[in-house]
Structure formats: structure tokens, C-alpha cells
Amino acid sequence: MSTSALPQKNFRPVEMDRKPPSSAKSQTPGEPQSADDKAGGTVTLVHAVGMHARPAVKLTKLAKRFRSKIVVRVAGTADWIDAKSVAKVMAMRAPCDSVIEFVATGADAGAAIGALKALIASDFSDSEG
């Protein structure tokens, strides 16, 4: 079999952007949402030992309930992290009293940001049904 008989594969480069759009805006309740909606918010991490395994799992489980792309970081750091990755969220090593920033893009962006902020502000309470 000659190598010229093998099918040629066409690859296209994939761009990986670690920074969210700088035009993130806050959603107001009742505002109509489209597929391109963006929302952002900040909240202070009040958990006594910071972002460790249990809070990271709770945060990522909640983030996965939303269709929007959600990124998170500790305020003042450069890299945005996928909020749906437990390993990456734990790797943030956010200490108690640090400010956590979120940006979400998608149809349910506002709801996602509101839910994540509420979870952290409530010290990761077990109020799930």
C-alpha cells in the first residue's frame, strides 16, 4: 500500500483564549437574555479555610448546572479558570477573605453568576433540595 493512497487529514487551528471578554456586563433580573449574554460579579470568600476540596466540588457542581461558559479567578490574578473544573478551581488556592471574580457567557449567564455568588456568600451551605 502506498502512502499516497492514504487520506489527507485537514486540521484547523483552535484558538484558546484564557481571558474573558472585557465587555462583561451585569445582568439585571427580568432582563431578556440571548445566547450572547454576558454577566460578571464578585464575592468575598468567607469559608474559614478558603477554597479547598469540598467548596470547590460544590462550586463546580453548581456551575455545571448552567449552559453558559463560566470562568473564575481570585481578584488580582491574571488567569481565568474554567469554573466547571474541580481540579482547576482547587488549584486557585483562594484563601479566606479573598475576592472571587466570575464572568459567564451564554443564555443563562445572569442566573449562573447570581447562583454562584449566593453559594459563596452563604459559606457553601447545604441548602440543596
C-alpha positions in Angstrom: 0.0 0.0 0.0 1.5 3.3 -1.0 1.4 6.3 1.3 -0.3 8.4 -1.5 -3.4 6.3 -1.1 -3.9 7.4 2.5 -6.5 10.1 3.0 -5.1 13.5 3.9 -6.4 15.0 7.1 -7.2 18.6 7.3 -6.6 20.2 10.7 -7.7 23.7 11.6 -6.0 25.6 14.4 -8.0 26.1 17.6 -7.7 29.3 19.4 -7.6 29.1 23.2 -8.5 32.3 24.9 -7.9 32.3 28.7 -9.3 35.8 29.2 -13.0 36.6 29.2 -14.3 39.5 27.0 -13.6 42.8 28.6 -17.1 44.0 27.9 -18.7 41.8 30.6 -21.8 43.4 32.0 -24.0 42.7 35.0 -27.4 41.2 34.4 -30.5 42.7 36.0 -33.3 40.5 37.0 -36.1 40.2 34.4 -33.8 41.4 31.6 -34.3 39.4 28.4 -31.4 37.1 27.7 -29.9 35.9 24.4 -27.3 33.3 23.6 -24.6 36.0 23.7 -25.5 37.4 27.2 -22.6 38.1 29.5 -22.6 38.7 33.2 -20.0 39.2 35.8 -19.7 39.6 39.5 -17.5 39.4 42.6 -18.0 37.9 46.0 -15.8 37.6 49.1 -14.8 34.1 50.1 -15.9 33.7 53.7 -15.1 30.0 54.1 -12.7 29.7 57.1 -10.1 27.6 55.3 -10.6 29.1 51.8 -11.2 27.2 48.6 -10.4 23.6 49.3 -11.9 20.3 48.1 -15.4 20.5 49.5 -16.2 24.1 48.4 -14.5 23.5 45.0 -16.7 20.5 44.4 -19.9 22.4 45.4 -18.9 25.4 43.2 -18.2 23.2 40.1 -21.3 21.1 40.6 -23.4 24.3 40.6 -21.6 25.8 37.7 -22.2 22.6 35.6 -26.0 23.1 36.0 -25.8 26.1 33.7 -25.2 26.0 29.9 -23.2 29.2 30.0 -19.4 29.2 29.9 -18.2 30.3 33.3 -14.7 31.4 34.3 -13.5 32.4 37.7 -10.3 33.9 39.3 -9.0 35.4 42.5 -9.1 39.2 42.1 -5.7 40.5 41.0 -4.6 37.3 39.3 -4.2 37.2 35.5 -5.5 33.8 34.5 -9.2 33.0 34.3 -10.1 29.4 35.2 -12.9 27.1 34.0 -15.4 27.1 36.9 -16.6 23.7 35.8 -13.2 22.0 36.5 -12.8 20.8 40.1 -9.0 20.5 39.8 -8.6 24.0 38.4 -10.9 25.6 41.0 -9.0 23.9 43.8 -5.7 25.0 42.2 -6.7 28.6 42.6 -5.8 28.2 46.3 -8.0 31.1 47.3 -7.6 32.0 50.9 -10.4 33.2 53.3 -11.4 36.8 52.7 -10.1 36.8 49.1 -12.4 38.3 46.4 -13.6 35.9 43.8 -14.5 37.2 40.3 -16.8 35.4 37.9 -17.7 36.0 34.2 -20.3 34.0 32.4 -21.3 34.0 28.7 -24.5 32.3 27.5 -28.2 32.4 27.7 -28.3 31.8 31.5 -25.2 33.9 32.4 -27.1 36.2 34.8 -28.7 33.3 36.7 -25.3 31.4 36.8 -23.5 34.4 38.3 -26.3 35.0 40.9 -26.3 31.4 42.0 -22.5 31.1 42.3 -22.3 34.4 44.3 -25.1 33.2 46.6 -23.3 29.9 47.2 -20.0 31.5 48.2 -21.7 34.3 50.2 -23.6 31.6 52.2 -20.3 29.8 53.0 -21.3 26.9 50.8 -24.4 26.0 52.8 -26.1 22.7 52.1 -29.5 24.2 51.1 -29.8 22.0 48.0 -33.0 20.0 47.6 
